[in-house]
Structure formats: structure tokens, C-alpha cells
Amino acid sequence: MSMKRFFLALFSWGVASMIWGQGVVQPLTLQPGWNAIYLQVSPEGTADDFFKAWPVPSVSVYNASAFRLGHRFSDSASEATAAGQPFFIWTREASGVSTVGQQVPADSVLVCFNNSGKVFQTEAYGVPAASRLAWHKSEESGSLNYVGVSVAREGVSVREYFEGQTFSRVYRLGGSAESTPKPTVSLAGMGTALKDGDVVLLPGETVSEWSGVLNVSPQQGVDFGDSRETAAFSVRNDGTAKRTVTVAYGPSEGAGRVPFPEVQWLDETLAAAPEWKPWNEPLSRTLEPGETWEVALALDRSQFGEADAGKTVGGILTFTEDGPSAMRARIPLQAVAKAEPSSWPAGLWVATVTLNRVDRVVNKETVKTRLPSGGQMRFRLLLHVDRAGVCRLLQRVTLAGSYTTDGVFTSALYAGGAKVPTAQEITLRYSCVTLPTDTPVIQAASGTFGAPGPEGNLQPSGGLRFTYTIGANSASNPFRHPYHPDHDGKDWDFATPLSDGRDFAAYQETVKPETFSIDGQVVLQWDKNTVGWRPTENVSGTCHWAYGNAEGTGGLRHEGTIWASGPFVMERVSDDATLILQ
């Protein structure tokens, strides 16, 4: 949580929660007399609206955050400060001066007196928040700590819920007689059964910020905002034994239900190469004590249509564990729908290619010779994709830009014959030494970004294909020597061009060709079909590089086509879809 959101949560209870459009239903029961209820959601509407029908004259909202370590120091981080206000108050007779604020916060304990003499049942609908416990030493304050309980099943004992914590005594709130001026407490055994929403009073023998067996972050939920495509959550096992944690992603409950967008997930803590997957079923993982599970989430914004623009969409993340504490935590997931297509895969991609195999193919299918490579050839390849999906190989490209008057840096990609304006600042330059300098931009002849190709095919089909020609007199032609009379491509007068050596009939002439043009092909085939949106900025596949055209007649004065191949890994270094060419 940013510092700004931290202070909003502290001084303006629930302000951050008001932006969320999805929630869950929590049933509430008030017995005659004094009650302590753990409120897991931030109810919709104001505190006046929420408490209006309750048979209570006032409600005290316990502020556990007043005792958290992060609140106990001044700006100097060396001087201890007094604890914050432990209770906020709402009163029916003077609601205008209530210290609760406009909205009752989630993850709080409500203490109130039901003076109707009857059981009162209601429900709270709103945005949930993960538990953040904090208790202080009773000797310092002379008061007990109010700790809420969130469990997935009934019958969990005090000992089981507070696994790993040591308390010499535990209390429950009491006092049912109308004449009781203040709540009373009674000693409860460690085997006392708990249910969801219960409150336990702890003496606080030590300062603690333990949040239960499951420590879930972020407490207020996952927010993609109106432009982000990636976000994350984490859960830590703060228990004393390993347990299996399950995370389910489901729609909002009750009348406030909102659209439920599709998301993808990636386990960031896996040692092996991670992989993005659609979230179609609950996720589970076994965690050792103290181990943290980090999961990245991705949202395809192209799934939103124009009619969805500006709507708040989302669902609920529910965390449970299989241990005896049966702890449960719920947080919202939300995004503001934006009717714009995803930028993926538009932008500049930089590939590292490793050629490690050589083949010669004749008549498109016959392997004349298969040659093991003497080593590995590594080089860089530059690929740009625009908004329309047009792909271009770049021999060289420059990223440059300038700052606007309000300090925002705007940049553009320059390639081909485009000149970078003198007023702009160049931030990076890339070049590819394996492409001819006189063809700085090569547009794809066929295929799409991310397309796979048939495995094991020595004459690659499918994928993304580029073709180019290195002219006989090109400065990039490796067989041309501008100062050697036998390799300059000119007649005895050193001025008249000779015939191109790729025309075999020219060798029947009196003066034989000295140079020849070279046909090149580059075929990129991805490991998996990545056509369409993907959250990752890294892809991989196989690169096939050929000297010789598709008919096998042009190339290195050799029958057939010479193919070199090997793997590539590709990273998007800029999402700028516009390429300035002139």
C-alpha cells in the first residue's frame, strides 16, 4: 500500500474501498445485550445508513491499526509516539460528529449493545479485506485486544485458530442484562469452539502483528485500474506446519454483482520456467512454514467492448487452507473497463538467435547433406510489430524522444531513412549485423507474429517469413571486393558492370561474372501459437535462416538452399507501435 493510501485508510475509514464495485454478503446476528462482531466487509453506504435499523444507541469500532508497529514512530523513526485512538464511535443521537467517518471499514470489530431484548439478524454487503491483526501488551494500556475470526467452517477451537501463538488466558465478551453499563468479559478455554465472525479478547502478553495462519497481500485487493494489464498477490504461511493453500477466483455476490472478467495467472515463485495460464479453476499449492506464494495476474483489456467503457468489473479472491485453523481470507479483484485494444504484441522486439544446425535442401524436400555446425552463431535480430500486425525486420533502429512542458517523456522509433530530430534525445540504438545495410527495413512476406510451424520440416513452412536480396554490387555482399579487379563486378575498364553471377547463362560469355546476388530468407516459428494477446514480454521459438530462394536456384552458386537454424528468445523492449520510416 502506498503511503498516500496508508493515511487515507487511517484517517478516512473505507475511502479506498468505496471505489470497488464488487463485494460479498456477511450475515450478522446481534444477541440481546452486549455484542462483539468481526466485520469482514466494508458495507455500502454511510455509517448512518448501515446502523440505521440496528437496535443500538451507539457502536464502537475497534481500531487495531492503532497498535501496529508502523504507527508507533514519528517521522524521525527514532522517537516512539503514543498509540492511535483504539476506538471510533458512532452514536445515533449525534451521528454528525461520529468519528467512524463516512463508511465503516472492513477488517474491524464492532462493539455495541442490543437494547431491544430480541435477537436481531441482518447482513452486511460490501467489499472484503484480508485480516491484519495487531495487539499490544495489556500491562501498557490496561485493555484487552479485540481479535476477529475468519474461518471456512465452524468448530475450530481457539487453540487451532491461533496456531503458534501462546496465551495464558483468553476471554469472550459478555453482559446481556440491560442494566449492565459496560460489557463484561469471561474467561474462555483454549478449546472453545469458534465460528466465522466471532471475536476473541486477548490479554496481549507480547506486541504482535500476526495476521493469522494466512498472511494475504494486498489487504485491500488487486486493482488493475483503468490501464494496467498486470498485477499480483501473495500469501504467506505463518503457521507452524506446512499446509495446502487454495485460491479461488469467483464472481461478486448479492445484488452488487458486476461483470466477471477473465484473467491469466503465473506462479512467480516456481523454479522452472513459468508459464501463463487461464484461471479456469482454483489454484492450490503446499507451503512450508514461513514460505510465501507469489502469483502474477494479467488482464486482456481487448475483451472489453465499447459498451463496457468506464464500468467497474471484477470478482472475489477467496483464500483457504487445509490445516486445523481453517482460516479464510477474501479480497476483491477489480478493473475499470477500457474500450481499447491491447498493445500486445505491438512494439519493438529484440531477439537473441543461436544458429546451431546447417542443412542443404534440394527440390524443396530432399536432404542432400546434413552438416553439424562447427559451433554456435549468436546474433541479434530486431523485429517491429505495428497496430495492424504488420511485422518488419530492422537492420537498425533508434529510440528517441523529448520531454513535454509538464515533464512527460514522449518517444518514437526511427528506422529506414528516417532522421531523428535534433531536438530529441536518443535513448537507445540497436543494429543487426546479419542483415544488409542497404535494406534497413524488410517487411514480412507472409505469416503473423507468434505463428508456429510444422516441427521437423527442413524446408520451413508456416511461421513468419521474410525475404530479401543482397545485390551483386551491394556494400553488404561478402563476395564483392571494391578494390580487387577480380571481385569488383566490373569489366576491364573498371567502370562497366558485368552480368550478375546468379544467371548461369552469363558464364558462357567471354568475360565471366565476378560477383552474384544472394537471396536470403528468415523464417521465425514460435514454440506455441501466440497469436492474440499474451501478458508476457518474452517469447521463444526457432529461427530458420536460408541463402537461396524458394525454388532453390539462387544463393551461393550451390544446388539447392542452405538452411541454418537454431532457437531464439525474444523480449519486447518498447511497446511503441508507431515506426517512423522517413
Backbone hydrogen bonds, N-H to C=O, Kabsch-Sander energy under -0.5 kcal/mol:
donor,donor_aa,acceptor,acceptor_aa,energy
6,F,2,S,-2.3
7,F,3,M,-2.1
8,L,4,K,-2.0
9,A,5,R,-2.4
10,L,6,F,-1.6
11,F,7,F,-2.7
12,S,8,L,-2.2
15,V,12,S,-2.4
18,M,14,G,-1.1
18,M,15,V,-0.8
19,I,16,A,-1.1
20,W,17,S,-1.5
24,V,126,G,-2.6
26,Q,124,A,-2.9
28,L,122,T,-3.0
30,L,120,F,-3.3
31,Q,29,T,-0.6
33,G,114,N,-2.3
34,W,175,G,-2.6
35,N,112,C,-2.5
37,I,110,L,-2.5
38,Y,197,G,-2.4
39,L,37,I,-0.8
39,L,108,S,-3.0
40,Q,38,Y,-0.7
42,S,127,V,-2.3
44,E,125,Y,-1.9
47,A,102,Q,-1.3
50,F,46,T,-2.2
51,F,47,A,-2.5
52,K,48,D,-0.9
54,W,51,F,-1.1
56,V,54,W,-1.9
59,V,90,W,-2.8
60,S,111,V,-2.9
61,V,59,V,-0.5
61,V,88,F,-3.5
62,Y,60,S,-0.7
62,Y,109,V,-3.1
63,N,86,P,-3.7
64,A,62,Y,-0.9
66,A,63,N,-1.4
67,F,64,A,-2.1
68,R,65,S,-1.3
71,H,68,R,-1.9
72,R,69,L,-1.6
74,S,79,E,-2.0
77,A,74,S,-1.7
80,A,78,S,-0.6
81,T,72,R,-2.0
84,G,66,A,-1.3
88,F,61,V,-2.4
90,W,59,V,-2.6
92,R,57,P,-2.6
95,S,92,R,-0.7
97,V,94,A,-1.5
98,S,95,S,-1.5
99,T,89,I,-2.0
100,V,89,I,-0.9
103,Q,13,W,-0.8
107,D,39,L,-1.1
108,S,39,L,-1.8
109,V,62,Y,-0.8
110,L,37,I,-3.1
111,V,60,S,-2.7
112,C,35,N,-1.9
113,F,58,S,-0.6
114,N,33,G,-3.2
114,N,112,C,-0.5
115,N,55,P,-1.9
115,N,113,F,-0.9
120,F,30,L,-2.6
121,Q,119,V,-0.5
122,T,28,L,-2.5
124,A,26,Q,-2.7
126,G,24,V,-1.9
127,V,42,S,-1.2
129,A,40,Q,-1.4
130,A,219,Q,-2.1
135,W,208,S,-2.3
138,S,203,P,-1.2
138,S,204,G,-1.2
140,E,137,K,-1.0
141,S,137,K,-1.3
142,G,138,S,-3.4
145,N,202,L,-2.9
147,V,145,N,-0.7
147,V,200,V,-2.7
148,G,146,Y,-0.5
149,V,198,D,-2.1
152,A,326,A,-2.8
155,G,194,L,-1.4
156,V,194,L,-0.8
158,V,192,T,-1.4
159,R,190,M,-2.8
161,Y,157,S,-2.6
162,F,158,V,-2.3
163,E,160,E,-1.0
165,Q,162,F,-2.2
167,F,165,Q,-0.5
170,V,188,A,-0.7
171,Y,201,L,-2.6
172,R,186,S,-2.3
174,G,184,T,-3.8
180,T,177,A,-1.7
184,T,174,G,-1.7
186,S,172,R,-2.3
188,A,170,V,-3.4
192,T,189,G,-1.8
194,L,156,V,-3.0
197,G,149,V,-2.6
198,D,195,K,-2.1
200,V,147,V,-2.7
201,L,171,Y,-2.8
202,L,145,N,-2.3
202,L,200,V,-0.6
208,S,135,W,-2.0
215,N,213,V,-0.6
215,N,236,R,-2.2
216,V,214,L,-0.8
217,S,234,S,-2.5
221,G,218,P,-0.9
222,V,332,P,-2.3
224,F,334,Q,-2.7
227,S,224,F,-0.9
228,R,224,F,-1.6
231,A,297,L,-2.2
233,F,295,V,-2.2
234,S,217,S,-2.6
235,V,293,W,-1.9
236,R,215,N,-2.0
237,N,291,E,-2.3
238,D,213,V,-3.4
238,D,236,R,-1.0
243,R,287,L,-1.7
245,V,243,R,-0.6
245,V,285,R,-3.0
246,T,320,T,-2.7
247,V,283,L,-2.9
248,A,318,T,-2.4
250,G,248,A,-0.6
250,G,316,I,-2.6
252,S,314,G,-0.5
253,E,23,G,-2.8
257,R,254,G,-1.4
264,Q,298,A,-2.3
265,W,277,K,-2.7
266,L,296,A,-2.1
268,E,266,L,-1.0
268,E,294,E,-1.5
269,T,294,E,-0.8
270,L,267,D,-1.1
277,K,265,W,-2.1
279,W,263,V,-2.1
280,N,278,P,-1.4
283,L,247,V,-2.7
285,R,245,V,-2.0
287,L,243,R,-2.9
287,L,285,R,-0.5
290,G,237,N,-3.5
291,E,288,E,-2.4
293,W,235,V,-3.0
294,E,292,T,-0.6
295,V,233,F,-2.7
296,A,266,L,-3.1
297,L,231,A,-3.0
298,A,264,Q,-2.2
299,L,229,E,-2.7
300,D,262,E,-0.5
301,R,299,L,-1.0
303,Q,300,D,-1.5
304,F,301,R,-1.4
308,D,305,G,-1.4
309,A,306,E,-1.1
310,G,337,A,-2.8
311,K,308,D,-2.5
313,V,311,K,-0.6
313,V,335,A,-3.0
314,G,259,P,-2.7
315,G,333,L,-1.9
316,I,250,G,-3.4
317,L,331,I,-3.2
318,T,248,A,-2.5
318,T,316,I,-0.6
319,F,317,L,-0.5
319,F,329,A,-3.6
320,T,246,T,-2.3
321,E,327,M,-0.8
322,D,244,T,-1.5
326,A,323,G,-1.2
328,R,150,S,-1.9
329,A,319,F,-2.2
331,I,317,L,-2.2
333,L,315,G,-2.7
334,Q,222,V,-2.5
335,A,313,V,-2.4
336,V,225,G,-3.0
337,A,311,K,-3.0
337,A,335,A,-0.7
340,E,338,K,-2.7
346,A,343,S,-1.9
347,G,385,V,-2.7
348,L,574,S,-2.2
349,W,347,G,-0.5
349,W,383,L,-3.5
350,V,571,E,-2.9
351,A,349,W,-0.5
351,A,381,L,-3.2
352,T,569,V,-2.8
353,V,351,A,-0.6
353,V,379,F,-2.7
354,T,567,P,-2.5
355,L,377,M,-2.8
356,N,354,T,-0.5
356,N,565,S,-2.3
357,R,565,S,-1.2
358,V,371,L,-1.4
359,D,563,W,-3.2
360,R,369,T,-1.7
361,V,561,T,-2.4
362,V,366,T,-3.0
365,E,362,V,-1.4
366,T,362,V,-2.2
368,K,360,R,-1.9
368,K,366,T,-0.8
369,T,360,R,-0.9
371,L,358,V,-1.8
371,L,369,T,-0.6
373,S,356,N,-0.6
377,M,355,L,-2.3
378,R,376,Q,-0.6
379,F,353,V,-1.9
381,L,351,A,-2.2
382,L,394,L,-0.5
383,L,349,W,-2.7
384,H,392,R,-2.8
385,V,347,G,-2.4
386,D,390,V,-2.0
389,G,386,D,-2.0
392,R,384,H,-2.3
393,L,442,I,-2.9
394,L,382,L,-2.0
395,Q,440,P,-2.7
396,R,440,P,-0.6
397,V,430,Y,-2.3
398,T,414,Y,-2.4
399,L,428,L,-2.5
400,A,398,T,-0.6
400,A,412,A,-2.2
401,G,425,E,-2.1
402,S,410,T,-2.2
404,T,408,V,-2.9
407,G,404,T,-1.9
410,T,402,S,-2.6
410,T,408,V,-0.6
412,A,400,A,-2.6
413,L,578,T,-0.9
414,Y,398,T,-2.8
415,A,580,I,-2.7
416,G,396,R,-0.5
417,G,581,L,-1.3
418,A,415,A,-1.9
418,A,581,L,-0.6
424,Q,421,P,-1.8
425,E,401,G,-4.0
426,I,424,Q,-0.5
427,T,399,L,-2.7
427,T,425,E,-0.5
428,L,399,L,-1.5
430,Y,397,V,-2.5
432,C,395,Q,-3.0
435,L,432,C,-1.1
439,T,436,P,-1.3
442,I,393,L,-2.6
443,Q,441,V,-0.5
444,A,391,C,-2.7
445,A,465,R,-2.5
446,S,465,R,-1.3
451,A,448,T,-1.7
457,N,454,P,-1.0
458,L,456,G,-0.7
463,G,452,P,-1.7
464,L,524,L,-2.7
465,R,446,S,-2.3
465,R,463,G,-0.5
466,F,522,V,-2.5
468,Y,520,G,-2.2
470,I,518,I,-3.1
471,G,469,T,-0.8
474,S,471,G,-1.6
477,N,474,S,-1.5
480,R,477,N,-1.4
481,H,487,H,-3.4
484,H,481,H,-1.2
487,H,484,H,-1.8
491,D,496,T,-3.1
494,F,491,D,-2.6
498,L,489,G,-2.5
501,G,515,T,-2.3
503,D,500,D,-1.7
504,F,502,R,-0.9
506,A,503,D,-1.7
507,Y,504,F,-1.3
508,Q,505,A,-1.8
509,E,506,A,-1.4
512,K,510,T,-0.7
518,I,470,I,-2.2
520,G,468,Y,-3.2
521,Q,546,A,-2.0
522,V,466,F,-2.4
523,V,544,H,-3.0
524,L,464,L,-2.7
525,Q,523,V,-0.5
525,Q,542,T,-2.6
526,W,451,A,-1.8
527,D,540,S,-2.3
530,T,450,G,-2.0
530,T,528,K,-0.7
539,V,570,M,-2.4
541,G,568,F,-2.1
542,T,525,Q,-3.2
543,C,566,G,-3.3
544,H,523,V,-2.8
545,W,564,A,-3.6
546,A,521,Q,-2.7
547,Y,562,I,-2.2
548,G,519,D,-2.4
548,G,546,A,-0.6
549,N,554,G,-0.6
552,G,549,N,-1.6
560,G,552,G,-1.3
561,T,361,V,-2.4
562,I,547,Y,-1.9
563,W,359,D,-3.8
563,W,561,T,-0.6
564,A,545,W,-3.2
565,S,357,R,-2.3
566,G,543,C,-1.7
568,F,541,G,-2.4
569,V,352,T,-1.6
570,M,539,V,-3.3
571,E,350,V,-2.2
572,R,537,E,-2.2
573,V,348,L,-2.4
573,V,571,E,-0.6
574,S,348,L,-1.3
577,A,575,D,-0.7
580,I,413,L,-2.9
580,I,578,T,-0.5
581,L,579,L,-0.6
